[in-house]
Amino acid sequence: MVLLCPGWVHSDFVRMTMIKTCPPYDPATHRPVPDAFDEMPDGAGGVELVQRIEPIPLAEVRAARKEALAALRWERECSGITMPDGSFIATDDRSKTLLNGKYRTAEKYPERLHRWKGPEGEVTLTSGQVIAIGDAVSDYVQACFDRELDLIADIDAAETAVAVWAVDIATGWP
């Protein structure tokens, strides 16, 4: 960038070079201060503008980590489960809603057979099977929330931004 410094007359303009730089920083724990620079002479008659960097407040780092954690829990919660017999059960919200309705019907009518559409086509389930599937899905979803809540406690217990980012939110999921 070239800055022209005005003198008394147009022909007296002095040409000075200004260079903007930013020191290295960890964007997980620090951020540039908008429009805040320290001026440093560059030794050649110019000025180096060095971007000021500030630590991100711990509360903001925690909030960002918890937001990432909630997104990961949602992804895990909706990823589905595999039953002991090898069948896959979807756990997205629509599937859970439909299963909950079927579960209530199965409790009310234990002798009824229930036609269901699975990934491989139609299946017929006993009320006992519907209840077992519903219980497995419920247990799985609860385990996802339990994992999230345990990790939230770890994030809240971390005393520095570096410690917050060190909490491993990617492993240990059901």
TORKOL-4160 file (C-alpha; in steps of 0.2 Angstrom, whole numbers, padded with zeros to 4 digits, m for minus):
174
<pt num="1" X="0000" Y="0000" Z="0000"/>
<pt num="2" X="0007" Y="0017" Z="m0004"/>
<pt num="3" X="0002" Y="0032" Z="0007"/>
<pt num="4" X="0004" Y="0050" Z="0001"/>
<pt num="5" X="0007" Y="0062" Z="0015"/>
<pt num="6" X="0002" Y="0079" Z="0010"/>
<pt num="7" X="0014" Y="0094" Z="0012"/>
<pt num="8" X="0011" Y="0112" Z="0009"/>
<pt num="9" X="0010" Y="0111" Z="m0010"/>
<pt num="10" X="0005" Y="0097" Z="m0021"/>
<pt num="11" X="0023" Y="0095" Z="m0028"/>
<pt num="12" X="0030" Y="0093" Z="m0010"/>
<pt num="13" X="0021" Y="0076" Z="m0007"/>
<pt num="14" X="0032" Y="0063" Z="0001"/>
<pt num="15" X="0030" Y="0045" Z="m0003"/>
<pt num="16" X="0030" Y="0033" Z="0011"/>
<pt num="17" X="0028" Y="0014" Z="0010"/>
<pt num="18" X="0016" Y="0006" Z="0023"/>
<pt num="19" X="0016" Y="m0013" Z="0025"/>
<pt num="20" X="0002" Y="m0022" Z="0035"/>
<pt num="21" X="0007" Y="m0038" Z="0043"/>
<pt num="22" X="m0001" Y="m0050" Z="0055"/>
<pt num="23" X="0010" Y="m0060" Z="0068"/>
<pt num="24" X="0007" Y="m0079" Z="0068"/>
<pt num="25" X="m0007" Y="m0084" Z="0080"/>
<pt num="26" X="m0018" Y="m0099" Z="0084"/>
<pt num="27" X="m0036" Y="m0095" Z="0077"/>
<pt num="28" X="m0043" Y="m0107" Z="0090"/>
<pt num="29" X="m0038" Y="m0096" Z="0104"/>
<pt num="30" X="m0034" Y="m0079" Z="0097"/>
<pt num="31" X="m0041" Y="m0067" Z="0084"/>
<pt num="32" X="m0036" Y="m0051" Z="0076"/>
<pt num="33" X="m0043" Y="m0035" Z="0084"/>
<pt num="34" X="m0052" Y="m0026" Z="0070"/>
<pt num="35" X="m0044" Y="m0010" Z="0063"/>
<pt num="36" X="m0030" Y="m0011" Z="0077"/>
<pt num="37" X="m0012" Y="m0010" Z="0072"/>
<pt num="38" X="0004" Y="m0005" Z="0080"/>
<pt num="39" X="0015" Y="0006" Z="0069"/>
<pt num="40" X="0033" Y="0000" Z="0068"/>
<pt num="41" X="0047" Y="0009" Z="0057"/>
<pt num="42" X="0053" Y="m0003" Z="0044"/>
<pt num="43" X="0071" Y="0004" Z="0043"/>
<pt num="44" X="0069" Y="0011" Z="0026"/>
<pt num="45" X="0058" Y="0026" Z="0029"/>
<pt num="46" X="0042" Y="0017" Z="0029"/>
<pt num="47" X="0030" Y="0010" Z="0042"/>
<pt num="48" X="0025" Y="m0008" Z="0046"/>
<pt num="49" X="0007" Y="m0009" Z="0053"/>
<pt num="50" X="0007" Y="m0025" Z="0064"/>
<pt num="51" X="m0011" Y="m0031" Z="0067"/>
<pt num="52" X="m0015" Y="m0033" Z="0085"/>
<pt num="53" X="m0020" Y="m0050" Z="0091"/>
<pt num="54" X="m0031" Y="m0053" Z="0107"/>
<pt num="55" X="m0036" Y="m0069" Z="0116"/>
<pt num="56" X="m0053" Y="m0075" Z="0113"/>
<pt num="57" X="m0063" Y="m0075" Z="0129"/>
<pt num="58" X="m0064" Y="m0092" Z="0137"/>
<pt num="59" X="m0083" Y="m0091" Z="0137"/>
<pt num="60" X="m0083" Y="m0089" Z="0118"/>
<pt num="61" X="m0071" Y="m0103" Z="0116"/>
<pt num="62" X="m0082" Y="m0114" Z="0126"/>
<pt num="63" X="m0098" Y="m0109" Z="0117"/>
<pt num="64" X="m0090" Y="m0113" Z="0100"/>
<pt num="65" X="m0084" Y="m0130" Z="0106"/>
<pt num="66" X="m0101" Y="m0134" Z="0113"/>
<pt num="67" X="m0109" Y="m0129" Z="0096"/>
<pt num="68" X="m0098" Y="m0141" Z="0087"/>
<pt num="69" X="m0102" Y="m0154" Z="0100"/>
<pt num="70" X="m0121" Y="m0152" Z="0098"/>
<pt num="71" X="m0119" Y="m0154" Z="0079"/>
<pt num="72" X="m0109" Y="m0170" Z="0081"/>
<pt num="73" X="m0121" Y="m0177" Z="0094"/>
<pt num="74" X="m0135" Y="m0173" Z="0081"/>
<pt num="75" X="m0126" Y="m0182" Z="0068"/>
<pt num="76" X="m0123" Y="m0197" Z="0079"/>
<pt num="77" X="m0140" Y="m0197" Z="0085"/>
<pt num="78" X="m0148" Y="m0197" Z="0068"/>
<pt num="79" X="m0135" Y="m0210" Z="0060"/>
<pt num="80" X="m0145" Y="m0225" Z="0064"/>
<pt num="81" X="m0142" Y="m0241" Z="0074"/>
<pt num="82" X="m0139" Y="m0260" Z="0069"/>
<pt num="83" X="m0149" Y="m0272" Z="0079"/>
<pt num="84" X="m0142" Y="m0288" Z="0086"/>
<pt num="85" X="m0150" Y="m0298" Z="0071"/>
<pt num="86" X="m0140" Y="m0286" Z="0059"/>
<pt num="87" X="m0155" Y="m0276" Z="0053"/>
<pt num="88" X="m0152" Y="m0257" Z="0052"/>
<pt num="89" X="m0164" Y="m0245" Z="0060"/>
<pt num="90" X="m0165" Y="m0227" Z="0055"/>
<pt num="91" X="m0164" Y="m0214" Z="0070"/>
<pt num="92" X="m0168" Y="m0198" Z="0061"/>
<pt num="93" X="m0182" Y="m0188" Z="0069"/>
<pt num="94" X="m0196" Y="m0194" Z="0057"/>
<pt num="95" X="m0191" Y="m0212" Z="0059"/>
<pt num="96" X="m0191" Y="m0210" Z="0078"/>
<pt num="97" X="m0208" Y="m0202" Z="0078"/>
<pt num="98" X="m0215" Y="m0216" Z="0067"/>
<pt num="99" X="m0207" Y="m0229" Z="0078"/>
<pt num="100" X="m0214" Y="m0221" Z="0094"/>
<pt num="101" X="m0232" Y="m0222" Z="0087"/>
<pt num="102" X="m0229" Y="m0240" Z="0082"/>
<pt num="103" X="m0222" Y="m0243" Z="0099"/>
<pt num="104" X="m0238" Y="m0237" Z="0108"/>
<pt num="105" X="m0249" Y="m0247" Z="0097"/>
<pt num="106" X="m0238" Y="m0263" Z="0101"/>
<pt num="107" X="m0240" Y="m0260" Z="0119"/>
<pt num="108" X="m0258" Y="m0258" Z="0117"/>
<pt num="109" X="m0260" Y="m0274" Z="0106"/>
<pt num="110" X="m0247" Y="m0286" Z="0111"/>
<pt num="111" X="m0254" Y="m0300" Z="0099"/>
<pt num="112" X="m0254" Y="m0289" Z="0083"/>
<pt num="113" X="m0242" Y="m0291" Z="0068"/>
<pt num="114" X="m0235" Y="m0274" Z="0061"/>
<pt num="115" X="m0231" Y="m0272" Z="0043"/>
<pt num="116" X="m0216" Y="m0260" Z="0041"/>
<pt num="117" X="m0206" Y="m0254" Z="0027"/>
<pt num="118" X="m0187" Y="m0257" Z="0030"/>
<pt num="119" X="m0172" Y="m0253" Z="0019"/>
<pt num="120" X="m0174" Y="m0270" Z="0010"/>
<pt num="121" X="m0193" Y="m0269" Z="0008"/>
<pt num="122" X="m0208" Y="m0274" Z="0018"/>
<pt num="123" X="m0205" Y="m0283" Z="0035"/>
<pt num="124" X="m0218" Y="m0290" Z="0047"/>
<pt num="125" X="m0214" Y="m0287" Z="0065"/>
<pt num="126" X="m0222" Y="m0294" Z="0081"/>
<pt num="127" X="m0227" Y="m0282" Z="0094"/>
<pt num="128" X="m0212" Y="m0288" Z="0105"/>
<pt num="129" X="m0200" Y="m0284" Z="0090"/>
<pt num="130" X="m0207" Y="m0267" Z="0089"/>
<pt num="131" X="m0205" Y="m0264" Z="0107"/>
<pt num="132" X="m0187" Y="m0271" Z="0107"/>
<pt num="133" X="m0183" Y="m0259" Z="0092"/>
<pt num="134" X="m0191" Y="m0244" Z="0101"/>
<pt num="135" X="m0181" Y="m0248" Z="0117"/>
<pt num="136" X="m0165" Y="m0250" Z="0107"/>
<pt num="137" X="m0167" Y="m0233" Z="0098"/>
<pt num="138" X="m0172" Y="m0225" Z="0114"/>
<pt num="139" X="m0157" Y="m0231" Z="0123"/>
<pt num="140" X="m0146" Y="m0226" Z="0109"/>
<pt num="141" X="m0153" Y="m0209" Z="0108"/>
<pt num="142" X="m0151" Y="m0207" Z="0127"/>
<pt num="143" X="m0133" Y="m0213" Z="0126"/>
<pt num="144" X="m0129" Y="m0200" Z="0113"/>
<pt num="145" X="m0136" Y="m0186" Z="0125"/>
<pt num="146" X="m0127" Y="m0194" Z="0140"/>
<pt num="147" X="m0110" Y="m0193" Z="0130"/>
<pt num="148" X="m0114" Y="m0175" Z="0125"/>
<pt num="149" X="m0118" Y="m0170" Z="0143"/>
<pt num="150" X="m0102" Y="m0178" Z="0149"/>
<pt num="151" X="m0092" Y="m0169" Z="0136"/>
<pt num="152" X="m0101" Y="m0152" Z="0141"/>
<pt num="153" X="m0095" Y="m0155" Z="0159"/>
<pt num="154" X="m0077" Y="m0158" Z="0153"/>
<pt num="155" X="m0078" Y="m0142" Z="0142"/>
<pt num="156" X="m0085" Y="m0132" Z="0157"/>
<pt num="157" X="m0071" Y="m0139" Z="0168"/>
<pt num="158" X="m0057" Y="m0134" Z="0156"/>
<pt num="159" X="m0048" Y="m0118" Z="0163"/>
<pt num="160" X="m0040" Y="m0112" Z="0147"/>
<pt num="161" X="m0045" Y="m0111" Z="0129"/>
<pt num="162" X="m0031" Y="m0123" Z="0124"/>
<pt num="163" X="m0039" Y="m0135" Z="0137"/>
<pt num="164" X="m0056" Y="m0133" Z="0130"/>
<pt num="165" X="m0050" Y="m0137" Z="0112"/>
<pt num="166" X="m0041" Y="m0152" Z="0120"/>
<pt num="167" X="m0057" Y="m0160" Z="0125"/>
<pt num="168" X="m0059" Y="m0175" Z="0112"/>
<pt num="169" X="m0077" Y="m0173" Z="0106"/>
<pt num="170" X="m0075" Y="m0185" Z="0092"/>
<pt num="171" X="m0073" Y="m0202" Z="0101"/>
<pt num="172" X="m0082" Y="m0212" Z="0114"/>
<pt num="173" X="m0099" Y="m0211" Z="0105"/>
<pt num="174" X="m0111" Y="m0225" Z="0106"/>
